[in-house]
Amino acid sequence: MSQLTTPSLPSLWSATAAAAPATEPLDGKIEADVVIIGAGYAGLSAALHLAEGGTRVLVLEAGEVGHGGAGRNNGMVIPALTRANPDDLRSRFGKERGERLAHLVANSASFTFDLIRRHAIECEAVQAGWTQPAHSPGRARLARNRFAQWQALGADVSYLDRNEVAAQTGSPIYHGAWLAKTGGHLNPLKYVRGLAAAAIRAGARIHTHSPATAVSADGDGWRVATPHGAVHAGKVIVATDAYADQLFPQLRRSIVPVRFFQQATQPLAAEVLDKVLPAGYALSDSHADMYFARPTVDGRLVSGGALVLEHNWQKRLESHTRQRLHKVFPALGSNVRFEHVWDGHVAITLDFLPHLHELAPGILSVTGYNGRGVALATRTGKLLAEAAQGRHADDLDIPLTPLQSVPLHGVVKRVARFELLRYRWRDTREVVA
């Protein structure tokens, strides 16, 4: 991906989060039962659950905790996949395996909020629900179908008609919506740092500024080298997702990293907050080039999107987001100001599903959260911990799939943002539900 000039304003999360727990680079040789590469949600959740079970676990992070996508997303906690419904998962993996994956997804937000409460993680967590409104009548029929499938699975969901959507979101433009009641939002940087602190308290070791530079077979396990040290462990968990590097080239080529921008408004007046997302939902709608927004505990909205072209990006992004927010929430007015803008990467898979891979005997990875990482990666961390503790792949709730590179990966990475043009064209066309 091409690099943009670093935004002049820090993220809202970095401006408000407390410092990360004290860590230091790895120096010397260490023995562990499990070594985890990547201190995001999946890696830290795996470390926490392994340490609680008495496993000697060590986490290697190339930067600081929260440096990557875990500290730079919009903080929505969503118990659903980007595109697939339970019926799609049954069709893809069979009834039993498909339903197990669907249940894992449906329970991921509750799992995340329960973990936050159990470890008293201060991260502005609000479990008010997540909704996906429909921007056309045909998409409202699709939303009703999504609701019906997740409801049949046992998920805590409801369907909102046009009047209910308007009353509960403050937006008059939608034709219906489905609501996942267990969803919500949080401060993602506070959360990932709190997760790190909980893992350390449980006995995990975390070494930051310690990129894994090589992984090689070593006796009955693996040796993971860093610039100033090495870890010998029986099992390795690779939890890098969109920030995968050349350590495992085929893993990197199995996903497409897409750059997303986030923006936070100034604190809004009380009379505006009464009319914009008054129920406190996180909202991401049915547009393929998605319109999304979520409130914060200090009265802001966080929104944003992707750009096709990067020239004059900050001015264009602000204009683009302002117009969308005014369209969705007329009560905001047309002159809303943004105080923070930042970016991060999302790992997209060709089928928009998460994938569990065995990179080599004893080396596991899950990648491709497709914008659902807060809840899904947290829940997946427990699955990876179970696998590292010896649970057979057939007993895991994400099916093990072969590692496959995206065809013409280099070309696809370069042109991925132009897919937005096709998305925007599709958004203007009605669908047959």
Secondary structure, 3 states (H helix, E strand, C coil): CCCCCCCCCCCHHHHHCCCCCCCCCCCEEEEEEEEEECCCHHHHHHHHHHHHCCCCEEEECCCCCCCCHHHCCCCEECCCCCCCCHHHHHHHHCHHHHHHHHHHHHCHHHHHHHHHHHCCCCCCCECCCEEEECCCHHHHHHHHHHHHHHHHHCCCEEEECHHHHHHHHCCCCCCCEEEECCCEECCHHHHHHHHHHHHHHHCCEEECCCCCCEEEEECCEEEEEECCEEEEEEEEEECCHHHCCCCCHHHHCCCEEEEEEEEEECCCCHHHHCCCCCCCCEEECCCCCCCEEEECCCCCEEEEECCCCCCCHHHHHHHHHHHHHHHHCHHHCCCCCEEEEEEEEEEECCCCCCEEEEEECCEEEEECCCCCHHHHHHHHHHHHHHHHCCCCHHHCCCCECCCCCCCCHHHHHHHHHHHHHHHHHHHCCCCCC
